[in-house]
Amino acid sequence: MIQGAVLYDPERFRPDRLAAVLTDPARLDVLRRTGLMDSAPEEAFDRWAALAARALRTPVALVTLFDDTRQYLKSVVGIDDVAGISAPPELAICQYVIAGGAPLAVDDTRAHAELAAIAGPRHYGLVSYAGTPIVVHGQRVGSLCVSQHDPRTWTQDDVALLGSVAEAIASEIALRVAAEDLRRANGVVAAHNRIHELIAADAPLGDILREVVLSIEGFDPRLRGSVLLLDPILRTVHHGAAPTLPASYVAQLEGLVIGPEVGSCGAAAHHATEIVSADIESDPKWQPFLALTREHGLRSCWSFPILGAAGDVLGTFGVYDRVPRAPTEQHRQFLRDAAQLAGIAIERQRATEELVHRATHDPLTGLPNRTLLFDRLTHALARARRSGTALAVLFIDLDRLKLVNDTLGHDVGDRVLRDVAERVAGCVRPGDTVARFGGDELLVVAEDIDADTAAAIAERVVEAVARSTSAGADGLAPTVSVGVVVIPGGEVDAHEAVRRADEAMYAAKDEGGNRHRHGHAHGDGAGRRLEVEAALRGALDRGELHLVAQPVAAFASGEVTGIEALLRWTHPTFGVVGPDEFIPIAEETGLIDALGAWVLRESCAATVALREATGRDVALAVNVSPRQLRHPAFLSAIEGALADSGLPAEQLVVEITETALLGSDLATGHAIAALGDLGVRLVLDDFGTGFSSLSMLKEQPIDGIKIDRSFVAGLPGDASSGAIVAAVVGMAHALGRSVTAEGIETSEQLAFLKALGCDLAQGYLLSRPLPFDELRTWLMTAQRI
């Protein structure tokens, strides 16, 4: 017997025991609250059933629900035309899972007379069965089972895996029960418990506040709620949550200054008391906003202050109705409770943020500390490697802080350091990082920068600090020594980048300080880089460069729908030179323009030949660097490659990283717009690794995104990566963008990403990058995922 599974036992599964379970009022109450019996088929449950079948390698999988008289087939994989129907419980082996309350694994049902007689499996020729209960709030509401047409010895791992999927289904159903509880008039306690759980789990504040608002809307569906957060310094209110109010209305409230006559919420925050406007039309506080409230049909508003433990106002909880009315005492109590819960959540988040800030920021200057600095620098170097851009590290040392401390005292020294930190922060660009590295040392990290710009920042820092009089005594005004190093292509790690900048700083200090000096961008690898650069200049003419392509397949059909062209270099002396090494050099030296034009011509021609040879209308994706986008001849290269090859423009996909869009100039903007006019598609590569991906997705004419392989690598076991990917897919689809998952290496990753709704798949599981002639043979074997 498999540990954790129960084989068929006639005594354990007597009909009277099944009836007792099926008719249990507590179980039926939970089932009713799910709202799933007789509900329409849903993709979410179909995905779980498909995941179970794929994971356990069985042709059939079912998600079933049981009320007191019947079994409802919520989702069925492997048997046509049965999903969504009901049947008597005795027709299914799943009845034993419900009755026994434990997993049931049967190698061959024909070995048991009672099981062999069950009509359902017998009708479809299913002889091997494994099932497990779906338990929600301690009640067996249904089952997840898999089956096949031949005997099978089930393992403990099989049963455990089936149980894991059932737990996931149960979690999804439990969320529906919670939502139903919120809609019930007597669901106040359940709703508050859910909010407390989110608070205890440190869920995002927006999620908690949204639940708080939905709790009152569930209590009274006529109401539409909102939470506004108060900025105690500016005395302005800002959006917290408003899931059902019109977005245009919410936007008009953003940044309003509170006051006694600023609507109900502004007055409630100002007076720290409950403000009820039973009729907005006749309330003087609402007169300045009548055009807005009339536009959205709002006639009454009840506002309750959200107070902290010390009685300070944190925000307001307000609800609206489309008819004039005042709250009942029951409404008032519910709103007070909701405001109290919101206050707990807000204070908890502020406390958490304060702890995180203290752990990652210097208490004296408020700047990021060494820990946060290395984290940001590491990520910045990774982005530079992917994009082929350069970043600068500026190491700043106060020249005579010890003398200030010894002469005027540490209080004055602290004041000098704070003043210098503020001056340095005022000299950098938006997005640059200024951090306190040590006692009298500051660091600046500036991405996507050239040597001249880095030098200009360093010069501004030296001049700004020299103008300071914060020491308050002649002859002791602070000066700084600044070491500058520019790292192309993120070629070193964070510690090495800081070490090189530190060396340059000491060079400036050795010359008397109050100046900046540049360090060497390259350490021991400088000679190699120069050799690679020299060899790269003739690589194209010598025929050392070639193209490979990696297939891209659609999750929905399993068919290969596209390829990504990739540049490879084999040198007679160096051997294979990786693109991570030579692409940044090409970008820095300007060789990327000629290489990029060659890639476009060759890949378009090769793709057309591939389409003709295989009969497959595959699309072509090519990577384009920020420098290429800005080059005057870029669009001509695109147009020429399309015209010469005959590849339709809509079958060309240009992949760029968000670095190309950050602070894009007129040339970049023109190129992007022109690509759209041609019909060429634009995809944002390495999505999720940059700090402005969301704004790029919203504001730029992007057709799709590629989820960075770093998120795919941890799936399906890494819950954080799974949550991020699920959120990205949902957001992208809401904005009408397609989603490609790259770096897929296992069937488990493929199944998980398909269940999440990704559109396209790419990775070694499907195929490694292949030369075009090998790819043609590969495609002609009718490959599918």
Secondary structure by P-SEA (a helix, b strand, c coil): ccccccccccccccaaaaaaaaacaaaaaaaaaaccccccccaaaaaaaaaaaaaacccbbbbbbbcccccccccccccccccccccccccccaaaaaaacbbbbbccccccccccccccccccccccbbbbbbcccccccccccccccccccccaaaaaaaaaaaaaaaaaaaaaaaaaaaacccaaaaaaaaaaaaaaacccaaaaaaaaaaaaaaaccccccbbbbbcccccbbbbcccccccaaaaaaaccccccccccaaaaaaaacbbbbcccccccccccccaaaaaaacccbbbbbbbccccccccbbbbbbbcbbbbbcaaaaaaaaaaaaaaaaaaaaaaaaaaaaaaaccccccccccaaaaaaaaaaaaaaaaaacbbbbbbbbbbccaaaaaaaccaaaaaaaaaaaaaaaaaaccccbbbbbccccbbbbbbccccaaaaaaaaaaaaaaaaaccccccccccccbbbbbbbbccccccaaaaaaaaaaaaaaaaaacccccccccccccaaaaaaaaaaaaaccccccccbbbbbbbbbcccccccbbbbbbbbbbcccccccccccaaaaaaacaaaaaaaaaaaaaaaaaaaaaaacccbbbbbbbbccccccccaaaaaaaaaaaaaccccccbbbbbcccccccccaaaaaaaaaaaaacbbbbbccccccccaaaaacccccccccccccccccccccaaaaaaaaaaaaaaaaabbbbbbcccccaaaaaaaaaacccccccccccccccaaaaaaaaaacccc
